C-alpha cells in the first residue's frame, strides 16, 4: 500500500459557487480522508463527507485549519495498517483489521462547490468551523458510517474500558479493534483509546481518539466519564 496518497494537481480553471451549509445544526457530520489534492497552492486531504442522515458526498476537500494534521494522522494510520494488518491480536487471537481515521464536525458544515475542468469538488471551509466542534477518531474502516450513525442516534453514549476489561478478550472485531487502537496509540496515532460507543439498540463499537483535533465539544466521546466493564 502506498503510504502517501495520490496527489492530484488542480489546474487553474475554477468556477466557484457561494458558501452553503450541509448537515444538521444539531447533528454530527464526518470527513473521511482518502487521498490528497493540491487546491489553491495548498496540499489538502480529500475524501468523503458523511452527513448526519447517512448521505455521503464524494470528492470532498478539507481546506483550512487541521489540513496538515489530518494528512499526518492519515499517513500514520496507513503506515501502521501496512505494518500490523494480518498479524494476530495476542489477547484474543484474531487477526488485526484495517483502521481508518475520520474527523467529526458538530453542527452544519460550510462548503463551496468548485468545478475544475468539468470535475466538481465540495470544499469544506474548515477555517469557518469553531475548533471546539472538530475532533478526530479512528476505528475499523468498515465501521466509520456506523459510528457516525450511532453518534447521531439519541441515547448513544461513550464509555472507557479499564485495562483489564474482558472486552479485549472477545473473539470478534469489537475485541480486536479495542486492543488494536491501544497498539496504534503506542505508535503515536492518538492520545486516547479504549473507548466504546454503546447504542440503545445495536452493536458495541470500539474506537480510538487522535491527539488533534480534539475539540472540547466532544469531551463526552474523547474522554468519557462512564466505564464499560461487562462481567464476560
PyMOL commands that set and color helices and strands:
alter all, ss='L'
color gray80, all
select helices_A, chain A and resi 67-84+126-128+131-133+141-151+166-169+173-186+216-222
alter helices_A, ss='H'
color red, helices_A
select strands_A, chain A and resi 7-9+14-16+20-22+28-39+42-50+56-63+99-106+109-116+119-125+134-140+157-160+192-198+205-214
alter strands_A, ss='S'
color yellow, strands_A
deselect
rebuild
show_as cartoon
